[in-house]
Amino acid sequence: PEHSAELQRLWALCKPDVPMPAPTRDVHATPGWKDAGFQSNDPCTDFRAMGMLSLHCIIYYLEHYPSDARPIVADRDYP
């Protein structure tokens, strides 16, 4: 599905030097998402309300404004 490919793309943008680990519980739950600022290791729970739109917006931000976005991703306690 499209969202799986987009989640892999997001991982590569958030953690370019870290290969995406294999999922643990299901197709999306992967150790490390929480370290990237998500509420849990399943990023889909954070996208529940806005769906694909929010995923596309985050990817756009990371691709077009990386110098602004990377410090936010690196600071997992960002409000």
Secondary structure, DSSP 8 states (H G I E B T S, - for coil): -HHHHHHHHHHHHH-TTS-----SSSSS--TTTGGGT-SSS-THHHHTTTTHHHHHHHHHHHHH-HHHHHHHHH-TT--
